[in-house]
Amino acid sequence: QVQLVESGGGLVQAGDSLRVSCSASVSNIHMAWFRQAPGKQREFVAAINWRNENTYYADAVKARFTISRDNAKGTLYLQMNSLKPEDTAAYYCAATRDSYFWTSVNMVGTYDYWGQGTQVTVSS
């Protein structure tokens, strides 16, 4: 069983930066970030393969957010810059061992393991 624990959320102002982290119990697993705002469906943010070779971003966050991982520490990161009020959401890390996950990287059903989420609130 893979365990994922997010941390680092908080309240920031528009234009600020924030980094959220996800501690994973294993390192050889593909990972992603999703977010969910109140009353909305969970949406894809970014993904990275386990070898730290490839990344993929949702258009809404491209050029503002950066996904990275430190396999030695078993930690996934999401650096968020130029935050906007519409980035307000609970941020979840997700993981899968499926080698073909790139074919459906932005779908919730692609991932088998989920963390409990960390809240990010951006005030205007």
Secondary structure as UniProt FT lines:
FT   STRAND          4..7
FT   STRAND          10..13
FT   TURN            14..15
FT   STRAND          18..24
FT   STRAND          30..36
FT   TURN            38..39
FT   STRAND          43..48
FT   TURN            50..51
FT   STRAND          55..57
FT   TURN            59..64
FT   STRAND          65..70
FT   TURN            71..74
FT   STRAND          75..80
FT   HELIX           85..87
FT   STRAND          89..96
FT   TURN            99..100
FT   HELIX           101..104
FT   TURN            105..106
FT   HELIX           108..110
FT   STRAND          113..114
FT   STRAND          118..123
//
